[in-house]
Amino acid sequence: MTAPTREEIRTAVDLPGAIILDVRTKDEVAAAPLTKKPYKHASCHLDDPSELLEKAEELMPDKNAPIIIFCRSGRRAGKAKELLEERGYAKVLNAGGLTDLESIL
């Protein structure tokens, strides 16, 4: 599957019910938070996605809402996207890293 375009991400962020999801570690978030839009947080490590899986239904109860995921570089966001899609989330976009997303917003 191809990566979403900048315009697709920009459009998704502005849709009703859209959720921006940060899957970086708490330390990464504290060091460089996203300041342009409200977001939700659940860490997703490549070898341990348990926090994301535990918080998914609470943070994102509507499985049809657009979910825009980002991390530091995009790799963990890709893993999180796969996991959420496996659990029935229908509109998940990997926005890449924090700087990628901020340049779009």
Secondary structure in CASP SS format (residue, H / E / C, confidence):
PFRMAT SS
TARGET T0000
AUTHOR 0000-0000-0000
METHOD secondary structure of the structure
MODEL  1
M C 1.00
T C 1.00
A C 1.00
P C 1.00
T C 1.00
R H 1.00
E H 1.00
E H 1.00
I H 1.00
R H 1.00
T H 1.00
A H 1.00
V H 1.00
D C 1.00
L C 1.00
P C 1.00
G C 1.00
A C 1.00
I E 1.00
I E 1.00
L E 1.00
D E 1.00
V C 1.00
R C 1.00
T C 1.00
K H 1.00
D H 1.00
E H 1.00
V H 1.00
A H 1.00
A H 1.00
A C 1.00
P C 1.00
L C 1.00
T C 1.00
K C 1.00
K C 1.00
P C 1.00
Y C 1.00
K E 1.00
H E 1.00
A C 1.00
S C 1.00
C C 1.00
H C 1.00
L C 1.00
D C 1.00
D C 1.00
P C 1.00
S H 1.00
E H 1.00
L H 1.00
L H 1.00
E H 1.00
K H 1.00
A H 1.00
E H 1.00
E H 1.00
L H 1.00
M C 1.00
P C 1.00
D C 1.00
K C 1.00
N C 1.00
A C 1.00
P C 1.00
I E 1.00
I E 1.00
I E 1.00
F E 1.00
C E 1.00
R C 1.00
S C 1.00
G C 1.00
R H 1.00
R H 1.00
A H 1.00
G H 1.00
K H 1.00
A H 1.00
K H 1.00
E H 1.00
L H 1.00
L H 1.00
E H 1.00
E H 1.00
R C 1.00
G C 1.00
Y C 1.00
A C 1.00
K C 1.00
V E 1.00
L E 1.00
N E 1.00
A E 1.00
G E 1.00
G E 1.00
L H 1.00
T H 1.00
D H 1.00
L H 1.00
E H 1.00
S H 1.00
I H 1.00
L C 1.00
END
